[in-house]
Amino acid sequence: MDATSGDDSASGLTAHAAWRTLEQINSVVFEPGDSILFRRGTTYQGVLKPQGSGTADNPIVIGAYGSGARPAIAGGGARAAVFLHNVEGWEIRDLDISNPGPRDTTPRAGIYVLLEDHGIGRHYVVHDVVVHDVAGCDSLKPEVENSGGIVFKAAGSRVATGFDGIQISHNTVSDVDNIGIGTLSQWNRHELYSAGTNHFVPITNVRIFRNDLSGLGGDGILVQNGVDSLTELNKVDGFGLRTTESRAAILASNSVRPVVQCNEITGGSATPPSFALSVDAGNRDLVYQYNYSHDNSGPFMLFCAIAGSHTDGATIRYNISQNDKDLVLGDFEIPVVANGCANAIKNVKFYNNVIYSPSAGTIVGSRGDHTPIAFTNNIFYGRPEGSAINDAVGTYDHNLYFNVAVPAHHANPVIADPKFVDPETLPGFRLNGDSPALGAGLALHDDGDRDIHGTPIPRDAPPNIGATT
């Protein structure tokens, strides 16, 4: 493809016989092993909607050739700039993708992979792509159309539909509405999510890693319907910036054994309140670990399962929240860690985290009608004039409190300065040699084996309190 000197009547098989327009590409049914290569330094207006499917062993590759800037596809406000519909076995690499339009109720995406009554679609890769300037509707309901930067969706009602094999890595996503990167599904009803549309069909082998997201209207990264998904090593800077609902930087929803780890999160909005991480509806055995959240205008974490849903099993460990905020909206208080939406989340373990909140009035709070969360080996660092924990239903054991009023039902508290090395950066939350948190924790059966820095946890002595060994 060469938008400058190509010719649609040419063979399209060499750089000297390149095609010119997206219309020509969209008229062809591609086969396993084919490639669609765009000349660097060229721009294509309109929608790339190719046909045909590859395989995991022999995918169809969309990429670039030549030298210079990434080839650009500008969707011009269409449903998507790159639209893969009921096809599989595709890899997208090395492009610049945008889809500008008005910020209204119209759904738009940068890259949109949609399967409707298709069955299981296999093997999708999006790697080293720049997606930016995608304006669109503000809705995450799977039964309606959605906007976002990179969106995978399983839809329909006749043929059970899902994905197997999604890898989204090393991409830059900026200034997009609704969601940065996400998987969504209308095949989502099961025992923990009775409000779903069709019976549950899993989305398997999902890995989302080393992406850089910024300027997000709504959520950053969402995995819905995932089974054993892994979301790691991403950075989200700015989320919930153009929305009417509370959003999160990273979350799993309606998923089984999702793992979210080693991500950096900052720049969340306060209005409406956006959370760095959210323990959401319909999850089973979720793990959020080794994440670094800092300087958000909203809180660190929300525990909330919507009406018609439940979550069973969540482990929150070895995370650091630095300077995330609590909020007071009228008479409603939202703490840094908020246990907030009725009694629908159970079997939650929250241990070896650091909640460093030197400006927060309330660090942890619950409504009072929740299943207790077990807080163990955490450091709660409050403001100089004192911070509160307003949680009558949680169980607390072997936590360290500094500038925090300790309720009477908290067991084995350590009330002291934790003596961080320099709590302004992630490495600074290591403990000084005379820290009272050293060796003061409670040994746990399943502790993740390493701390937030990757250091193995010793087995021959009591553990530390906090996120570092």
Secondary structure, 3 states (H helix, E strand, C coil): CCCCCCCCCCCCCCHHHCCCCHHHHHCCEECCCCEEEEECCCEEECCECCEECCCCCCCEEEEEECCCCCCEEECCCCCEEEEEECCCCEEEECCEEEECCCCCCCCCEEEEEEEECCCEEEEEEEECCEEEEECCCCCCCCCCCCCEEEEEEEECCCCCCEEEEEEEECCEEEEECCEEEEEEECCCEECCECCCCCECCCEEEEEEECCEEECCCCEEEEEECEECCEEECCEEEEECCCCCCCCEEEEEECCECCEEECCEEEEECCCCCCEEEEECCCCEEEEEECCEEECCCCCCEEEECCCCECEEEEEEECCEEECCCCEEECCEEECCEEEEECCCEEEEEEECCEEECCCCCEEEEECCCCCCEEEECCEEECCCCCEEEECCCCEEECCEEECECCCCCCECCEECCCCECCCCCCHHHCECCCCCCCCCCCCCCCCCCECCCCCECCCCCCCCCCCCC
